[in-house]
Every structure is written in C-alpha cells, then in structure tokens.
Amino acid sequence: MEILKAYRFRLEPDEVQERFCRQTAGSCRFLKNLCLEQRSMAWSFGRHSVGFAAQCSDTADLKEMLPWLSEAPSQVLQQALKDLDQAFKRFFAGIADYPTFQKKGERDSFRFPQGFEVDEAKHRLKFPKMGWVRYRQGRGKSARKLQGEVRSITVSRDGDHWFASILCKQEA
C-alpha cells in the first residue's frame, strides 16, 4: 500500500529569491481571483460554466497582455487554476462553501508538480526560474530525511518565513 507523506522545511532564500516567491504567490493569487470572477460572471450573466481547460488556455493570452505574469513558472499558474477547479468541485459536491477571493498576504503559496531538484546532501532545492534555495533540515533527532519518491513541492509563507512542503509517495 502506498501513502503520501509531506516533509516541511524552512527555506533560506536570498533577497532576489524572496522577491521571486512574493511575486509568484501574487501572480497565482491574481490569476485565481480573476478566474473566480470570470466563472462567477459567466454563470450569473449567461448561465454557463467555464472550466479548467478553457481558463488554462486563456492564460497564454493573458500573459501577452500582462507581461509580469510571464515571470511566474507556467506550471505554478496551472496548479493555481487546478486548485480553483477543485474548490468548485468541492462546492458542487456539497463538501465546501463557494470559493472566495484570496487577499494579499493571506495563505501565500504556490506548488511545483515537476521541474524541481532535491539535493539532500547539500540541503538545497532547485526550482524553475528561481535556482537553488537552501533549506534547514534540523539537527539531531529533529533532522529528517526524505523517504520515497518526491511528487511535488509547495512553497508557502508563514509569518516572515518561507517553507517548502515536499510531498513524497512511499510504501506503508
């Protein structure tokens, strides 16, 4: 039996990497809020729904209109749209409330499903468009080693610090 287990480490980004994290989280928030508004307006005015695939294909046109949106990795923006699509599926299944707009600085995060590298020996992670970022592994009993196959990495902000949650698939 396979299980998914997450390992959380505190990142130690330099100033440029921290600015990249803030901008990428902001780009994801902007895109998610824009697509939430698009879905809401499409339903209220025309009683038709807009799906993930349509919004994902519109992202290329949006990047041409807003060049700063191209600075964020494409896969990260697609993951933000997948999260919004999942929120709508949970709403229509009666599991959750209607999705809400995300405010600046609230739950800042973004996810890399691929394209990253993990170097446990040197305690660092490599992300697309960001490069190598060091992380704290802990000492003694609190030191953790990754076990299993790395599936995705979510970068999130908690207070003044950035953290990486590394999702691994392993045998139970």
Backbone bond lengths (Angstrom), bond angles and torsions (degrees), N, CA, C in turn:
res aa  C-N    CA-C-N  psi(-1)  N-CA   C-N-CA  omega(-1)  CA-C   N-CA-C  phi
1 M - - - 1.455 - - 1.528 109.20 -
2 E 1.308 115.52 135.12 1.460 120.43 -179.64 1.520 110.18 -102.20
3 I 1.326 115.57 141.64 1.461 121.25 176.96 1.521 108.71 -127.78
4 L 1.324 115.20 159.71 1.458 121.55 175.23 1.525 107.90 -106.03
5 K 1.326 116.51 131.09 1.456 121.16 -179.98 1.524 107.98 -131.71
6 A 1.325 116.71 137.19 1.457 121.37 -179.63 1.527 110.24 -107.12
7 Y 1.314 115.22 140.33 1.457 123.10 175.64 1.525 106.81 -117.40
8 R 1.321 116.88 130.42 1.468 120.70 -176.23 1.520 109.34 -112.81
9 F 1.336 114.96 128.26 1.456 121.27 179.82 1.523 109.65 -130.11
10 R 1.316 115.73 146.57 1.462 120.19 177.04 1.522 108.85 -83.06
11 L 1.325 115.89 128.61 1.457 121.47 179.01 1.521 110.54 -83.88
12 E 1.323 115.60 153.94 1.456 122.32 175.95 1.523 109.28 -124.11
13 P 1.342 116.65 70.43 1.469 119.28 -177.69 1.528 111.43 -77.47
14 D 1.351 115.60 153.23 1.462 118.63 172.30 1.533 107.88 -81.66
15 E 1.319 117.58 -176.53 1.467 120.29 -175.00 1.525 112.51 -62.97
16 V 1.322 117.14 -40.57 1.467 121.02 -179.33 1.526 110.11 -66.48
17 Q 1.318 116.93 -43.45 1.459 120.72 179.93 1.521 111.53 -67.45
18 E 1.332 117.13 -36.49 1.466 119.57 177.70 1.524 110.88 -66.46
19 R 1.333 116.70 -39.37 1.462 120.72 176.40 1.530 109.70 -63.52
20 F 1.334 117.01 -40.52 1.464 121.19 177.15 1.530 110.52 -60.82
21 C 1.327 116.91 -42.80 1.470 120.42 179.02 1.519 111.31 -61.91
22 R 1.333 116.59 -44.91 1.466 120.11 178.83 1.527 111.44 -62.76
23 Q 1.340 116.79 -43.55 1.457 120.82 -179.27 1.524 111.64 -66.97
24 T 1.324 116.56 -40.24 1.461 119.98 -179.71 1.523 110.80 -67.27
25 A 1.328 117.11 -42.81 1.466 120.17 176.74 1.530 110.04 -62.52
26 G 1.323 116.84 -38.63 1.463 120.77 177.48 1.518 112.21 -66.26
27 S 1.328 117.35 -39.35 1.466 120.90 177.58 1.522 111.01 -64.04
28 C 1.323 115.85 -41.21 1.478 119.49 178.30 1.523 110.73 -65.28
29 R 1.327 116.49 -42.43 1.462 120.78 178.78 1.528 110.53 -62.85
30 F 1.337 116.92 -44.76 1.461 121.46 179.24 1.526 111.01 -59.84
31 L 1.339 116.41 -48.30 1.465 120.58 -178.36 1.523 111.27 -64.39
32 K 1.318 116.23 -41.82 1.466 119.77 -179.85 1.533 110.68 -64.44
33 N 1.327 117.47 -43.82 1.466 121.05 179.20 1.528 111.37 -65.91
34 L 1.336 116.62 -39.62 1.458 120.68 179.30 1.529 110.80 -64.35
35 C 1.327 116.30 -43.29 1.465 120.08 -179.56 1.532 111.73 -71.61
36 L 1.317 117.02 -32.45 1.467 120.08 174.51 1.526 109.88 -63.73
37 E 1.327 116.37 -42.94 1.466 120.47 177.90 1.535 110.57 -64.85
38 Q 1.331 117.03 -40.57 1.461 120.89 178.88 1.526 111.06 -61.53
39 R 1.314 116.82 -44.49 1.468 120.40 179.82 1.526 111.05 -65.37
40 S 1.331 115.80 -42.07 1.471 119.77 -179.12 1.524 110.98 -64.63
41 M 1.342 116.46 -44.22 1.458 119.84 -178.53 1.526 111.42 -69.85
42 A 1.319 118.00 -38.20 1.466 120.55 179.15 1.524 110.54 -61.91
43 W 1.315 116.11 -38.11 1.471 119.35 -180.00 1.523 111.26 -74.60
44 S 1.331 117.71 -41.46 1.461 119.29 -175.88 1.533 112.14 -72.93
45 F 1.338 118.30 -31.82 1.461 119.64 -177.93 1.525 113.18 -93.15
46 G 1.318 117.86 -38.94 1.460 118.65 -174.43 1.503 114.99 -119.77
47 R 1.315 117.38 0.78 1.465 122.27 -179.13 1.533 111.92 54.12
48 H 1.340 115.94 37.68 1.455 119.06 172.71 1.524 109.24 -128.40
49 S 1.307 115.07 156.01 1.467 118.77 -176.17 1.523 110.50 -103.11
50 V 1.320 114.81 151.79 1.452 122.76 175.87 1.520 106.23 -113.21
51 G 1.321 116.58 127.63 1.456 120.32 -175.89 1.517 113.67 -99.49
52 F 1.318 114.28 179.72 1.461 122.34 -178.72 1.523 111.31 -61.06
53 A 1.330 117.53 -46.15 1.470 121.18 -176.01 1.530 111.61 -61.85
54 A 1.318 116.42 -42.02 1.470 120.12 -179.81 1.526 110.71 -65.82
55 Q 1.317 116.48 -43.31 1.461 119.56 -179.46 1.525 111.28 -69.89
56 C 1.313 116.47 -33.28 1.465 120.65 178.75 1.534 110.65 -66.57
57 S 1.315 116.86 -40.11 1.466 119.99 179.00 1.532 111.25 -71.35
58 D 1.327 117.66 -28.30 1.461 121.11 177.31 1.526 112.14 -71.78
59 T 1.313 117.30 -17.25 1.470 121.26 -177.35 1.521 111.00 -62.69
60 A 1.333 118.43 -36.02 1.468 121.43 179.52 1.529 110.68 -62.40
61 D 1.330 117.21 -43.34 1.475 120.63 177.82 1.522 110.76 -66.07
62 L 1.304 115.23 -37.41 1.462 120.18 179.77 1.526 111.04 -65.34
63 K 1.330 117.06 -36.72 1.464 121.11 178.39 1.525 111.43 -65.97
64 E 1.328 117.61 -31.60 1.465 120.79 176.71 1.523 110.92 -69.49
65 M 1.324 116.40 -38.86 1.465 120.56 179.80 1.523 111.97 -74.18
66 L 1.335 116.61 -34.73 1.454 122.05 -177.95 1.534 108.84 -122.47
67 P 1.338 118.24 89.57 1.465 120.95 -174.60 1.532 113.99 -59.75
68 W 1.327 118.49 -28.15 1.466 120.53 -179.66 1.525 111.49 -66.16
69 L 1.326 117.45 -20.54 1.465 120.91 178.62 1.531 111.07 -72.16
70 S 1.339 116.93 -22.85 1.462 121.23 179.07 1.517 112.64 -73.82
71 E 1.322 117.58 -13.97 1.467 120.43 179.74 1.526 111.86 -70.56
72 A 1.314 117.44 -23.72 1.466 121.26 177.55 1.531 108.78 -84.78
73 P 1.326 117.89 143.39 1.466 119.98 177.35 1.532 111.50 -60.52
74 S 1.320 116.97 139.92 1.467 122.10 -176.95 1.519 112.43 -59.32
75 Q 1.336 116.29 -40.87 1.464 119.19 -177.12 1.523 111.62 -65.00
76 V 1.323 117.29 -30.33 1.463 121.27 178.39 1.527 109.73 -68.28
77 L 1.329 116.55 -41.60 1.462 120.52 178.15 1.525 110.92 -66.33
78 Q 1.329 116.66 -38.38 1.464 119.83 177.43 1.521 111.04 -64.65
79 Q 1.324 117.13 -37.01 1.463 120.30 178.21 1.526 110.75 -65.92
80 A 1.334 117.09 -35.44 1.470 120.13 176.77 1.532 110.06 -63.61
81 L 1.335 116.27 -40.10 1.468 119.62 177.52 1.523 111.17 -68.31
82 K 1.325 117.21 -35.86 1.469 120.13 176.60 1.524 110.60 -64.30
83 D 1.335 116.14 -39.42 1.461 119.73 177.78 1.524 110.99 -62.06
84 L 1.337 116.42 -41.98 1.467 120.45 177.95 1.529 110.56 -64.74
85 D 1.319 116.79 -42.47 1.460 120.68 178.87 1.528 110.32 -62.26
86 Q 1.325 116.43 -40.69 1.468 120.56 177.94 1.532 110.87 -64.73
87 A 1.335 116.60 -37.10 1.464 120.19 178.13 1.532 110.74 -63.38
88 F 1.329 116.67 -39.56 1.465 119.70 177.18 1.519 111.64 -68.23
89 K 1.327 117.50 -38.67 1.465 119.99 177.80 1.527 110.49 -62.76
90 R 1.330 116.41 -40.67 1.464 119.78 178.20 1.530 110.92 -66.81
91 F 1.340 116.93 -34.86 1.462 120.09 178.04 1.532 110.60 -66.17
92 F 1.334 116.94 -47.89 1.459 119.94 -178.07 1.518 112.64 -69.46
93 A 1.337 117.74 -21.83 1.463 121.18 175.69 1.528 111.44 -82.59
94 G 1.332 117.24 -6.32 1.457 121.16 179.24 1.522 113.80 81.82
95 I 1.324 116.88 14.57 1.468 121.13 -177.91 1.529 111.50 -88.19
96 A 1.331 116.85 -32.40 1.466 120.66 -174.23 1.523 110.75 -135.87
97 D 1.325 115.57 169.19 1.458 121.69 176.01 1.528 110.04 -76.26
98 Y 1.334 115.21 171.01 1.461 121.31 177.43 1.531 108.57 -61.61
99 P 1.338 118.60 137.35 1.473 120.46 -179.51 1.530 111.56 -57.78
100 T 1.317 116.14 144.33 1.461 122.19 -179.40 1.518 110.55 -115.12
101 F 1.315 115.59 161.71 1.455 121.05 177.88 1.524 109.35 -70.88
102 Q 1.321 114.51 143.59 1.461 120.48 -179.77 1.523 109.25 -93.35
103 K 1.329 116.66 134.69 1.453 121.60 179.66 1.524 110.76 -91.00
104 K 1.318 115.70 156.83 1.458 121.37 -179.92 1.530 109.60 -62.95
105 G 1.319 115.97 133.13 1.456 121.02 178.30 1.515 114.61 81.03
106 E 1.325 117.42 2.30 1.457 121.83 -177.41 1.525 108.86 -108.01
107 R 1.316 117.35 116.53 1.465 122.82 -179.57 1.528 111.95 55.37
108 D 1.339 117.42 45.61 1.460 121.11 177.96 1.522 109.57 -66.27
109 S 1.317 116.42 120.52 1.461 120.27 177.96 1.517 110.35 -163.27
110 F 1.314 115.75 161.99 1.452 122.96 173.52 1.522 108.19 -155.32
111 R 1.349 115.78 154.22 1.459 120.44 -172.28 1.521 111.64 -124.58
112 F 1.335 115.70 135.83 1.460 123.45 173.93 1.523 108.34 -104.33
113 P 1.348 118.64 112.65 1.464 119.30 178.04 1.526 112.60 -82.86
114 Q 1.320 117.19 -16.44 1.463 121.88 -178.75 1.520 108.86 -164.31
115 G 1.330 116.42 176.18 1.459 120.69 176.02 1.514 114.19 82.46
116 F 1.302 118.40 8.92 1.467 121.70 179.62 1.525 109.05 -107.82
117 E 1.321 115.89 164.47 1.464 121.82 175.07 1.523 108.12 -130.87
118 V 1.331 115.61 145.53 1.455 121.78 177.89 1.522 108.04 -118.78
119 D 1.318 116.57 122.79 1.463 122.23 176.81 1.531 107.12 -116.64
120 E 1.335 115.49 90.70 1.468 120.09 -176.86 1.521 112.22 -67.37
121 A 1.328 117.50 -32.40 1.463 120.77 -177.39 1.528 111.35 -62.69
122 K 1.328 116.38 -39.14 1.468 120.49 -178.95 1.525 112.41 -101.84
123 H 1.331 117.39 5.40 1.474 123.01 179.08 1.522 111.59 54.34
124 R 1.322 115.71 58.86 1.463 119.47 179.39 1.520 110.37 -149.27
125 L 1.334 114.49 156.21 1.459 123.76 179.67 1.523 108.17 -125.08
126 K 1.326 116.80 143.53 1.461 120.88 177.06 1.516 108.98 -114.46
127 F 1.333 115.31 124.88 1.454 121.90 -179.68 1.524 109.49 -115.73
128 P 1.347 117.71 149.66 1.462 119.92 175.81 1.532 111.12 -61.49
129 K 1.321 115.33 137.62 1.465 124.65 178.20 1.528 113.67 66.49
130 M 1.344 118.45 0.91 1.458 120.60 -179.13 1.521 111.27 -120.58
131 G 1.311 117.77 -29.93 1.459 121.18 -179.85 1.527 112.36 86.61
132 W 1.326 115.29 -162.20 1.459 121.65 -177.80 1.518 111.35 -78.17
133 V 1.322 116.34 133.63 1.466 122.84 177.65 1.529 107.34 -128.01
134 R 1.310 115.98 129.96 1.463 120.27 178.72 1.529 109.80 -78.05
135 Y 1.330 115.70 152.47 1.458 120.75 175.67 1.515 109.39 -135.78
136 R 1.323 114.80 155.85 1.463 121.25 178.08 1.513 109.05 -88.93
137 Q 1.318 115.42 128.58 1.454 118.45 -178.90 1.515 112.27 -99.53
138 G 1.286 118.11 -21.41 1.458 121.15 -176.80 1.513 110.07 99.86
139 R 1.312 115.97 170.46 1.464 121.09 -178.18 1.513 109.92 -128.63
140 G 1.308 115.06 153.45 1.461 120.25 175.64 1.508 112.44 62.30
141 K 1.327 116.17 -128.68 1.468 120.76 -177.51 1.524 112.64 -70.57
142 S 1.337 116.55 -23.55 1.466 118.90 -178.47 1.530 112.25 -82.60
143 A 1.340 118.20 -7.55 1.468 120.99 177.25 1.523 109.12 -70.53
144 R 1.316 115.67 132.51 1.465 120.78 -178.62 1.517 110.04 -122.16
145 K 1.304 115.93 140.75 1.462 122.58 174.59 1.522 108.30 -108.65
146 L 1.319 115.76 141.59 1.457 120.09 177.68 1.519 109.19 -71.01
147 Q 1.320 115.14 138.64 1.453 120.45 178.09 1.521 107.95 -126.34
148 G 1.319 116.50 129.92 1.449 120.69 177.92 1.517 112.22 99.42
149 E 1.324 114.75 -170.84 1.455 122.87 -177.89 1.535 109.83 -90.02
150 V 1.330 116.43 127.07 1.470 121.10 179.44 1.519 108.86 -73.04
151 R 1.344 116.64 124.87 1.461 122.39 -177.57 1.525 112.76 -99.01
152 S 1.328 117.23 -44.92 1.463 121.22 -179.39 1.520 109.08 -158.85
153 I 1.329 115.07 163.51 1.463 120.90 176.77 1.518 107.96 -130.58
154 T 1.329 115.98 126.51 1.457 121.90 176.23 1.521 108.44 -107.52
155 V 1.317 115.74 125.95 1.464 121.80 177.47 1.523 106.63 -101.44
156 S 1.329 116.76 126.06 1.467 120.27 -178.03 1.522 110.30 -137.37
157 R 1.320 114.87 157.54 1.467 120.92 178.86 1.517 108.34 -106.59
158 D 1.318 114.55 133.22 1.459 121.38 176.33 1.519 106.58 -132.65
159 G 1.324 116.98 106.16 1.460 120.31 -174.95 1.515 110.08 70.53
160 D 1.331 116.19 -125.14 1.464 120.91 -179.84 1.524 112.53 -97.42
161 H 1.318 117.80 4.38 1.460 120.74 -173.00 1.525 111.36 -119.56
162 W 1.333 114.35 154.06 1.458 122.43 176.41 1.516 109.01 -105.37
163 F 1.325 116.37 141.45 1.454 122.52 -178.23 1.529 109.64 -128.45
164 A 1.323 115.36 152.35 1.463 121.73 174.95 1.516 107.92 -116.36
165 S 1.322 116.52 124.28 1.460 122.33 173.77 1.522 106.93 -103.43
166 I 1.314 115.75 113.62 1.452 121.74 -176.54 1.526 108.21 -100.21
167 L 1.329 116.08 116.02 1.451 121.86 -178.75 1.527 109.44 -91.49
168 C 1.334 115.36 123.39 1.462 120.74 -178.05 1.526 110.28 -120.66
169 K 1.334 115.06 142.99 1.467 120.51 174.97 1.524 106.56 -101.79
170 Q 1.341 115.84 126.43 1.460 119.89 -177.17 1.525 110.32 -142.18
171 E 1.306 114.34 162.20 1.459 120.93 177.57 1.519 109.52 -76.87
172 A 1.323 116.50 138.50 1.464 120.55 179.88 1.521 109.95 -81.75
